[in-house]
Amino acid sequence: MNDSEARAARTLADKLNHLFRTVVPDGREPYTTEEVARAITAGGVSISGSYIWLLRKGQRSNPTLRHVEALAKFFGVPRPISSTTR
């Protein structure tokens, strides 16, 4: 399995936990699930800290596209270029 395949094989929980571990504001601890939920909800997409926690634990694995996009936006994950926009 190459690097790209290994990244694709990770679960949503793995990927989300990676973001929580690695996207940390300077001079402080990592974001909490509640902080992320409040920021995303303030941006117009309603999500709870408990739902993010369930995603991080792998107890929910099929979030809406709006939730995935909002989480990606919060953590600064760039959107992939789709084949229809090339």
N, C-alpha and C positions, 0 to 999 in steps of 0.2 A: 504494500500500500504506500503510495507516495504522499507527500505533505498535503497536497490539495485534497486527496481522497480522505486522509485522516481528519482534516478540518471539517469536511462535509459529513463525516460519520458521527461527529459529536452531536449530542442531543441539544435541544433548545435550552434545557437547564444548564448544561455545560457551558454553552455560549453566553448565556445571560450571567452566570456566575463569573465567567472570565471578565466580562465587562465591569461588573461590580468590583472585582479585584484590581483591575488595571486602569480604569478611568477614575482616578482619585484627584480631587482638587488639591492644589498645592497647600502645604502646611496644615493639613487636617486628616482626619480618618476617612475611610471610604463612605460613600453615600449609604444611607439606610434605605430599606424598601419604602418606608413611609415618606422620606424626602423625595424619592423618585416619583412616587404616586402623586404627591401634592403638586410637584412641578409639572408633571404631565397633565394632570387634571386642570391646573391653572392655564395650561396651553390649549385647552378645549377638548381633550379626550379623557373621558371619565374612566379612571382605573383606581383600584384600591391597593393599599399596601399588602393586604392579605392575599389578593389575587397574584400580585407579583411574587410574593413568598411561595405560593403554590406552584407558580411557573419555575421558580428557582429550585424547588425541591423535586420537580418532575411529576408532581401530582396533578398538574394540568399541562397539556402539551399541544393544545390546538387553539391558540389565541386568535382573535380576529386580526385581520390585516391592519386595521387602525391601531390596535395595541402594539403590534410588531413595529409598525412605522414610527409610532410615538416613542417607544423604547429606543429604537435605533437613533432617532433624532436627538433624544435626550443625551445619549452616550456619544454622539458625534460619529456614528457609523455611516459612511457614505452609501448612497443608493447605487445599486449596480445599474449599468446601462443596459436597458432591455433591447432585444433584437428588433423591436418595432420602432425604436427611436434612432436607429443608426442610419 
